[in-house]
Amino acid sequence: MIKKGILGGTFDPFHLGHLMLLRESMKALGLDAAIAEPNRVPYYRKQPALSNEERLEICRLSVSGIPGVQVSDREIRRDSYTSTCELLRELRSAEPETWPVFIIGMDSFLYLHKWVHGEEIPEYGNLAVIRRPGSQLRPEELPPELRRIYEKYRSPDNAVRGPAGQIFFLDTPEMDISATAIRELLRKRDFAAAREFLAPAALARIREIMEERPRIWDEPS
């Protein structure tokens, strides 16, 4: 049995806030590994400025040397959008020894019932929901569909007991950081400020990319 956290995202670019989520989830849930998995085709947003290969490379540079934290290219190699439910089904089939824990923010959890096959997701994997400022959980105010999910799968503690069927709610240190803000710093060539939010090797690679494509960040996103 391998307890494995999975953090999906556009990662345009991957930053220290993403890394913190992976490490804190590992610590809180006693995971054996935590995986950053860049999306191939974002479902709700436009294509990222960085290419698939660049996003993958920057993820790998950012987590290099950190025990237990890895990067997967499984989803980025696809040629179409794949729902979280389908990804977890495939993972359970391909890696029956793995107990997956899909990591999402509280803001995403509040719309889980609107995801593609959202109500089925806990049947194929566990969820770790990260509490975030401004996204409070009030069970009595949840839509009926989401409240059913919450009441059925909410875990009373942080013990991962199986490959699916648990939803954990985790508190992590607050970090005032977003990829949107980082892109704006890069657009302004404010590398000194960006250094606070990016791993040194990742920032160095981004600067190389910007030398090759000077206008990459010129369009705000």
Backbone hydrogen bonds in HBPLUS format (Angstrom, degrees):
<---DONOR---> <-ACCEPTOR-->    atom                        ^
c    i                          cat <-CA-CA->   ^        H-A-AA   ^      H-
h    n   atom  resd res      DA  || num        DHA   H-A  angle D-A-AA Bond
n    s   type  num  typ     dist DA aas  dist angle  dist       angle   num
A0002-ILE N   A0097-GLU O   2.87 MM  95  6.17 147.7  1.97 148.7 153.5     1
A0099-TRP N   A0002-ILE O   2.72 MM  97  5.84 167.4  1.74 150.1 151.0     2
A0032-ASP N   A0003-LYS O   2.78 MM  29  5.29 146.3  1.89 137.8 148.8     3
A0033-ALA N   A0003-LYS O   3.33 MM  30  6.77 146.5  2.45 155.8 159.0     4
A0004-LYS N   A0099-TRP O   3.05 MM  95  6.07 161.1  2.09 136.2 141.8     5
A0101-VAL N   A0004-LYS O   2.80 MM  97  5.97 145.3  1.92 154.6 151.4     6
A0005-GLY N   A0033-ALA O   2.88 MM  28  6.24 165.3  1.90 150.0 149.1     7
A0035-ILE N   A0005-GLY O   2.70 MM  30  5.90 162.2  1.73 140.6 145.9     8
A0006-ILE N   A0101-VAL O   2.84 MM  95  6.08 148.1  1.94 154.8 153.2     9
A0103-ILE N   A0006-ILE O   2.81 MM  97  5.79 176.2  1.81 155.1 155.9    10
A0007-LEU N   A0035-ILE O   2.77 MM  28  6.06 169.4  1.78 175.2 177.4    11
A0037-GLU N   A0007-LEU O   2.90 MM  30  5.95 169.2  1.92 147.2 146.8    12
A0039-ASN N   A0009-GLY O   2.80 MM  30  5.51 149.3  1.90 140.2 143.5    13
A0018-HIS N   A0015-HIS O   3.07 MM   3  5.53 125.1  2.38 108.2 120.4    14
A0019-LEU N   A0015-HIS O   3.23 MM   4  6.64 159.0  2.28 146.9 153.0    15
A0016-LEU N   A0197-PHE O   2.89 MM 181  5.42 171.6  1.90 151.7 152.4    16
A0020-MET N   A0016-LEU O   2.89 MM   4  6.05 151.0  1.97 140.9 148.4    17
A0021-LEU N   A0017-GLY O   3.11 MM   4  6.38 155.8  2.17 145.2 150.5    18
A0022-LEU N   A0018-HIS O   3.12 MM   4  6.49 157.2  2.18 152.1 157.6    19
A0023-ARG N   A0019-LEU O   2.99 MM   4  6.26 167.6  2.01 155.2 158.1    20
A0024-GLU N   A0020-MET O   2.80 MM   4  5.87 167.6  1.82 157.5 161.3    21
A0025-SER N   A0021-LEU O   2.99 MM   4  5.92 154.1  2.06 139.8 147.1    22
A0026-MET N   A0022-LEU O   3.06 MM   4  6.23 156.4  2.12 144.1 150.5    23
A0027-LYS N   A0023-ARG O   3.05 MM   4  6.29 159.9  2.09 146.5 151.6    24
A0028-ALA N   A0024-GLU O   2.87 MM   4  6.00 170.0  1.88 152.2 155.3    25
A0029-LEU N   A0025-SER O   3.02 MM   4  5.92 160.9  2.06 147.9 152.4    26
A0030-GLY N   A0026-MET O   2.89 MM   4  5.44 117.5  2.29 137.2 148.3    27
A0031-LEU N   A0026-MET O   3.05 MM   5  4.62 144.8  2.18 124.3 132.5    28
A0034-ALA N   A0068-GLY O   2.89 MM  34  6.15 155.6  1.95 152.1 152.0    29
A0070-GLN N   A0034-ALA O   2.89 MM  36  6.22 162.3  1.92 156.7 161.9    30
A0036-ALA N   A0070-GLN O   2.91 MM  34  6.30 162.4  1.94 147.3 150.5    31
A0072-SER N   A0036-ALA O   2.95 MM  36  6.23 162.4  1.98 155.3 158.5    32
A0055-ARG N   A0051-SER O   2.91 MM   4  6.15 165.2  1.93 157.3 160.7    33
A0056-LEU N   A0052-ASN O   3.01 MM   4  6.18 158.9  2.05 148.7 154.8    34
A0057-GLU N   A0053-GLU O   2.91 MM   4  6.06 158.0  1.96 144.5 150.8    35
A0058-ILE N   A0054-GLU O   2.90 MM   4  6.09 162.2  1.94 152.9 157.1    36
A0059-CYS N   A0055-ARG O   3.01 MM   4  6.17 153.9  2.08 143.9 150.9    37
A0060-ARG N   A0056-LEU O   3.06 MM   4  6.33 162.3  2.09 148.9 153.3    38
A0061-LEU N   A0057-GLU O   2.90 MM   4  6.18 157.2  1.95 151.1 157.7    39
A0062-SER N   A0058-ILE O   2.99 MM   4  6.05 148.6  2.09 140.9 149.2    40
A0063-VAL N   A0059-CYS O   3.16 MM   4  6.44 141.5  2.32 149.3 158.1    41
A0064-SER N   A0060-ARG O   3.10 MM   4  5.89 120.6  2.47 141.3 153.7    42
A0066-ILE N   A0063-VAL O   3.06 MM   3  5.65 160.9  2.10 145.3 143.7    43
A0069-VAL N   A0066-ILE O   3.22 MM   3  5.79 161.5  2.25 132.2 137.6    44
A0077-ARG N   A0073-ASP O   3.25 MM   4  6.21 132.8  2.49 145.1 152.8    45
A0078-ARG N   A0075-GLU O   3.03 MM   3  5.49 163.5  2.06 114.6 119.9    46
A0087-LEU N   A0083-SER O   2.94 MM   4  6.25 159.0  1.99 151.9 158.3    47
A0088-LEU N   A0084-THR O   2.95 MM   4  6.18 161.6  1.99 153.4 157.4    48
A0089-ARG N   A0085-CYS O   3.00 MM   4  6.25 154.7  2.06 146.8 154.1    49
A0090-GLU N   A0086-GLU O   2.93 MM   4  6.16 162.8  1.96 152.8 156.9    50
A0091-LEU N   A0087-LEU O   2.89 MM   4  6.14 156.5  1.94 147.7 154.7    51
A0092-ARG N   A0088-LEU O   2.93 MM   4  6.09 163.3  1.96 150.7 154.4    52
A0093-SER N   A0089-ARG O   3.08 MM   4  6.31 149.0  2.18 143.9 152.2    53
A0094-ALA N   A0090-GLU O   2.84 MM   4  6.05 160.5  1.88 153.2 158.7    54
A0095-GLU N   A0091-LEU O   2.75 MM   4  5.64 154.8  1.81 151.8 158.2    55
A0098-THR N   A0095-GLU O   2.92 MM   3  5.49 168.4  1.93 124.4 128.1    56
A0126-ASN N   A0100-PRO O   3.04 MM  26  6.07 165.6  2.06 148.7 148.9    57
A0102-PHE N   A0126-ASN O   2.81 MM  24  6.12 163.9  1.84 148.5 142.9    58
A0128-ALA N   A0102-PHE O   2.89 MM  26  6.01 161.7  1.93 141.6 143.5    59
A0104-ILE N   A0128-ALA O   2.93 MM  24  6.26 165.7  1.95 164.6 167.3    60
A0130-ILE N   A0104-ILE O   2.83 MM  26  6.19 162.2  1.86 153.2 159.2    61
A0108-SER N   A0105-GLY O   3.04 MM   3  5.29 126.0  2.34 101.9 115.2    62
A0109-PHE N   A0105-GLY O   3.02 MM   4  6.39 157.7  2.07 151.3 158.2    63
A0106-MET N   A0130-ILE O   2.82 MM  24  5.51 132.4  2.05 162.3 147.2    64
A0110-LEU N   A0106-MET O   3.08 MM   4  6.30 151.8  2.17 152.7 157.9    65
A0111-TYR N   A0108-SER O   2.99 MM   3  5.50 160.0  2.03 114.5 121.0    66
A0112-LEU N   A0109-PHE O   2.93 MM   3  4.84 169.4  1.94 112.8 114.0    67
A0114-LYS N   A0111-TYR O   2.86 MM   3  5.43 157.3  1.91 119.3 127.1    68
A0115-TRP N   A0112-LEU O   3.06 MM   3  5.26 160.5  2.10 108.5 114.7    69
A0118-GLY N   A0115-TRP O   3.09 MM   3  4.52 150.3  2.18 118.9 109.8    70
A0120-GLU N   A0117-HIS O   2.98 MM   3  5.45 148.7  2.08 112.8 122.5    71
A0121-ILE N   A0118-GLY O   3.23 MM   3  5.40 150.2  2.33 104.1 112.3    72
A0123-GLU N   A0120-GLU O   2.85 MM   3  5.40 150.5  1.94 119.3 129.1    73
A0124-TYR N   A0121-ILE O   2.96 MM   3  5.56 160.9  2.00 121.4 127.3    74
A0165-GLY N   A0122-PRO O   2.75 MM  43  4.95 135.1  1.95 150.0 161.2    75
A0127-LEU N   A0166-GLN O   2.96 MM  39  6.43 156.8  2.02 152.6 160.2    76
A0168-PHE N   A0127-LEU O   2.76 MM  41  6.13 167.2  1.78 161.5 163.1    77
A0129-VAL N   A0168-PHE O   2.71 MM  39  5.94 175.9  1.71 157.0 158.4    78
A0170-LEU N   A0129-VAL O   2.82 MM  41  6.01 163.7  1.84 157.6 163.3    79
A0131-ARG N   A0170-LEU O   2.94 MM  39  6.11 174.5  1.94 171.7 172.2    80
A0135-SER N   A0132-ARG O   3.09 MM   3  5.54 160.8  2.13 137.7 137.6    81
A0141-GLU N   A0138-ARG O   2.78 MM   3  5.48 156.6  1.84 126.3 134.2    82
A0142-LEU N   A0139-PRO O   3.18 MM   3  5.33 164.7  2.20 108.5 113.2    83
A0146-LEU N   A0143-PRO O   3.02 MM   3  5.39 115.6  2.45 109.2 124.3    84
A0147-ARG N   A0143-PRO O   2.83 MM   4  5.99 159.1  1.87 163.1 170.0    85
A0148-ARG N   A0144-PRO O   3.04 MM   4  6.21 152.2  2.12 146.0 151.6    86
A0149-ILE N   A0145-GLU O   3.39 MM   4  6.72 155.0  2.46 138.0 143.7    87
A0150-TYR N   A0146-LEU O   2.89 MM   4  6.16 166.9  1.91 155.0 158.4    88
A0151-GLU N   A0147-ARG O   2.89 MM   4  6.04 171.0  1.89 155.1 156.8    89
A0152-LYS N   A0148-ARG O   3.02 MM   4  6.00 150.7  2.10 143.8 151.7    90
A0153-TYR N   A0149-ILE O   3.02 MM   4  6.04 160.5  2.06 155.3 159.2    91
A0154-ARG N   A0150-TYR O   2.97 MM   4  5.37 143.7  2.10 145.1 149.5    92
A0167-ILE N   A0153-TYR O   2.81 MM  14  5.49 137.1  2.00 142.3 135.8    93
A0155-SER N   A0167-ILE O   2.85 MM  12  5.49 167.0  1.87 149.5 145.6    94
A0177-ILE N   A0175-MET O   2.86 MM   2  5.68 115.7  2.28 116.3  99.4    95
A0182-ILE N   A0178-SER O   3.03 MM   4  6.34 157.1  2.09 149.0 156.0    96
A0183-ARG N   A0179-ALA O   2.86 MM   4  6.06 158.5  1.90 150.2 155.5    97
A0184-GLU N   A0180-THR O   3.11 MM   4  6.40 148.7  2.21 142.7 151.1    98
A0185-LEU N   A0181-ALA O   3.04 MM   4  6.40 152.6  2.12 146.0 153.0    99
A0186-LEU N   A0182-ILE O   2.93 MM   4  6.24 158.4  1.98 153.0 159.0   100
A0187-ARG N   A0183-ARG O   2.81 MM   4  6.00 151.8  1.88 144.5 152.9   101
A0188-LYS N   A0184-GLU O   3.08 MM   4  6.31 146.4  2.20 142.1 150.0   102
A0190-ASP N   A0185-LEU O   2.86 MM   5  5.14 163.9  1.88 159.2 154.5   103
A0189-ARG N   A0186-LEU O   2.91 MM   3  4.74 154.9  1.97 100.8 108.6   104
A0194-ALA N   A0190-ASP O   3.13 MM   4  6.37 160.6  2.16 147.2 153.2   105
A0195-ARG N   A0191-PHE O   2.94 MM   4  5.95 139.4  2.11 140.7 149.1   106
A0196-GLU N   A0193-ALA O   3.15 MM   3  5.77 156.0  2.21 114.1 120.3   107
A0197-PHE N   A0194-ALA O   2.93 MM   3  5.52 156.2  1.98 118.8 125.8   108
A0202-ALA N   A0199-ALA O   2.98 MM   3  5.17 118.1  2.37 103.6 119.7   109
A0203-LEU N   A0199-ALA O   2.91 MM   4  6.20 162.1  1.94 164.7 170.3   110
A0204-ALA N   A0200-PRO O   2.97 MM   4  6.18 159.0  2.01 149.9 155.8   111
A0205-ARG N   A0201-ALA O   3.10 MM   4  6.30 153.6  2.17 140.3 146.8   112
A0206-ILE N   A0202-ALA O   2.93 MM   4  6.20 156.6  1.98 150.2 157.1   113
A0207-ARG N   A0203-LEU O   2.94 MM   4  6.18 155.2  2.00 150.6 156.7   114
A0208-GLU N   A0204-ALA O   3.15 MM   4  6.47 146.9  2.27 139.6 148.2   115
A0209-ILE N   A0205-ARG O   2.97 MM   4  6.33 156.3  2.03 149.1 155.6   116
A0210-MET N   A0206-ILE O   2.89 MM   4  6.17 152.8  1.97 148.6 156.3   117
A0211-GLU N   A0207-ARG O   3.04 MM   4  6.29 136.0  2.24 138.4 149.2   118
A0211-GLU N   A0208-GLU O   3.13 MM   3  5.12 128.6  2.41  94.0 107.5   119
A0212-GLU N   A0208-GLU O   3.13 MM   4  6.51 145.9  2.25 143.9 152.9   120
A0212-GLU N   A0209-ILE O   3.08 MM   3  5.10 120.7  2.45  93.5 108.3   121
A0213-ARG N   A0209-ILE O   2.78 MM   4  6.05 151.5  1.86 150.1 159.2   122
A0216-ILE N   A0213-ARG O   3.06 MM   3  5.57 162.4  2.09 130.2 129.5   123
A0218-ASP N   A0215-ARG O   3.06 MM   3  5.06 164.9  2.08 110.1 114.8   124
